[in-house]
């Protein structure tokens, strides 16, 4: 086995110190986030409600007209004439 030099021991110590500091930073950030989320007394933000105006036509028909599918419009006219 090879013997560890002073340089190797210094690098190991530096690596352990950096790992400990990183773990402490992660712990502090985790505690901060939990404290902020769990212990806050603010109400959650409400999502805005979308007001949809009702039209006299059926919603499917108005959606098809908005899309502009001409072949569907022609098909609708053909079925209306056959139903009369």
Secondary structure, DSSP 8 states (H G I E B T S, - for coil): -----HHHHHHHHHHHHHHHHHHHHHHHHHHHHHHHHHS----------------SS-HHHHHHHHHT-HHHHHHHHHHHHHH-
